[in-house]
Amino acid sequence: MAKVYEFLANGTEEVEALITVDILRRGGVDIRLVSTTGTEYIESSHGIVIKCDQMIEDSDFSDADMLLLPGGQPGTTHLLNHEGVRKAISAHYAADKKIGAICAAPMILGDLGILKGKKATCFPGCENGMIGAEYTRELYTIDGNIITGEGPAATFPYAYAILEMFVDKQVVENIKEGMRFNHLMGK
């Protein structure tokens, strides 16, 4: 079973964080919410309190298949400035493992030099922070081991694309159908 960790900070966009967790868990992926606040709780960008599975201070990410960064403000800024997050993402990238970032969070990857020479997307207006990337303007973009997403409305296709990295395509299609995503998309 794949192991994924998602970093959360105060001000995280809850749609991007929780839809991704929900879809991955439906698909059988072991995804853990990691608090960067010093407590097991974070307050999202719209005032929703989320209880995380663990705190970054007590975590080892060496078993991770993927690390995720949701966007939102000021959540993205908090994650960008958190030394533990920066170290974990940098080490994960150096090990050629998968990383996902959505909305404003691709700017974190840009700041770390991870997007140089890669195609990526983000929330419109954040593209200058994706240092070295070719901005695609797509709902989500996969380039090698990096997946980036545009914003809250893109979370469903972004999360399904992440799930497909770990499970059979038919499992993903069954989940899409069960969640009525295909109906939404006119399929």
PEDAPE-V527324 format. One record per helix or strand of 3 or more residues. SS is the DSSP state (@ for helix, = for strand). FROM is the first residue (numbers start at 1). TO is the last residue. If there is no record, write none. Layout:
# PEDAPE-V527324
SS_FROM_TO + SS_FROM_TO
This chain:
# PEDAPE-V527324
=_3_8 + @_14_26 + =_30_35 + =_41_43 + =_49_51 + @_56_58 + =_66_69 + @_75_80 + @_83_94 + =_98_102 + @_106_111 + @_127_129 + =_140_143 + =_146_149 + @_152_164 + @_169_178 + @_181_184
